[in-house]
């Protein structure tokens, strides 16, 4: 992700499907659900407009690792859906750098005004 997002925004999934998100909530959730770590377990759980099937996410993540469940919880929290929110401390303690960065990028999709002025620099 680079620069300030413009909506509608298209999020590409590992299967090549593209999801058009008209707002930050949908884009943030889709961005996290499209990460390969979650995709391997959940597959396609987002429709073409960015609406997630949270019951299906939960069913497919039964028995998943704490990191996988935490990423899904962050997606759900940013989306505004009901569920146990992902705490910042737990995200920092559990996720590796790449996945924590992806969560921060998702936050900036929801709140573009909070993005770093120079981007994320790798």
C-alpha positions in Angstrom: 0.0 0.0 0.0 1.4 3.4 -0.9 0.1 6.9 -0.8 -3.3 8.1 0.4 -6.1 5.7 -0.6 -8.8 6.8 -2.9 -12.2 5.2 -2.8 -13.5 3.1 -4.4 -10.4 1.0 -3.7 -9.8 -2.4 -5.2 -8.3 -5.1 -3.0 -6.8 -8.1 -4.9 -7.1 -11.5 -3.3 -4.6 -14.4 -3.8 -7.0 -16.2 -6.2 -6.9 -13.1 -8.5 -10.4 -12.0 -7.4 -10.8 -8.3 -7.0 -13.0 -6.7 -4.4 -14.2 -3.1 -4.8 -14.4 -1.3 -1.5 -16.3 2.0 -1.3 -15.1 2.9 2.2 -12.4 2.4 4.7 -14.2 -0.1 6.8 -14.6 -2.5 3.9 -11.1 -1.9 2.6 -9.4 -2.4 5.9 -11.2 -5.7 6.5 -10.6 -6.9 3.0 -6.9 -5.9 3.2 -6.4 -8.1 6.2 -8.6 -11.0 5.0 -6.6 -11.1 1.8 -3.3 -11.7 3.6 -2.0 -15.2 2.6 -1.8 -16.3 6.2 -5.6 -16.0 6.5 -6.4 -16.8 2.9 -5.0 -20.3 3.3 -7.5 -21.1 6.0 -10.5 -19.0 5.1 -10.5 -18.7 1.3 -13.0 -16.3 -0.2 -15.1 -14.9 2.6 -15.6 -11.4 1.2 -18.1 -10.5 -1.6 -17.3 -8.3 -4.5 -18.4 -5.2 -2.5 -16.2 -5.9 0.5 -18.8 -7.4 2.8 -17.4 -10.2 4.9 -19.2 -13.3 6.0 -18.0 -13.3 9.6 -19.8 -16.5 10.6 -17.9 -18.2 7.8 -14.6 -16.6 8.9 -15.2 -18.0 12.4 -16.1 -21.5 11.1 -13.0 -21.7 8.9 -10.7 -20.4 11.6 -11.8 -23.0 14.2 -8.6 -24.5 15.5 -6.4 -21.8 13.8 -3.3 -20.3 15.4 -3.6 -17.3 17.7 -2.0 -15.1 15.1 -4.5 -16.1 12.5 -7.4 -15.5 14.9 -5.9 -12.2 15.9 -5.6 -11.0 12.3 -9.3 -11.9 11.7 -10.2 -10.1 15.0 -8.4 -7.0 13.8 -10.3 -7.2 10.5 -13.6 -7.6 12.2 -12.8 -4.7 14.6 -11.9 -2.3 11.8 -15.0 -3.4 9.9 -17.2 -2.5 12.9 -18.6 -6.0 13.3 -19.4 -7.5 16.7 -16.8 -9.7 18.3 -13.8 -9.6 20.6 -11.7 -6.7 19.6 -8.0 -7.1 19.0 -6.0 -5.1 21.5 -2.9 -3.2 20.3 -0.7 -4.8 23.0 -1.7 -8.3 21.8 -1.2 -7.4 18.2 2.3 -6.2 19.0 3.1 -9.2 21.1 1.8 -11.9 18.8 2.1 -10.8 15.2 5.4 -10.8 13.3 6.6 -7.6 11.7 5.0 -8.2 8.3 1.6 -8.9 9.7 1.7 -6.1 12.2 2.6 -3.8 9.4 -0.4 -5.0 7.4 -2.6 -4.2 10.4 -1.2 -0.7 10.5 -1.8 -0.3 6.8 -5.4 -1.5 7.4 -5.8 1.2 10.1 -4.6 3.8 7.6 -7.2 2.6 5.1 -9.9 3.3 7.7 -8.2 6.5 8.8 -6.1 7.9 5.8 -5.4 11.1 7.8 -3.3 9.0 10.2 -1.0 7.6 7.5 2.7 8.4 7.7 3.4 11.4 5.4 6.2 9.6 3.5 4.4 6.3 3.3 5.6 3.1 4.8 9.1 2.8 3.4 10.3 -0.7 3.3 
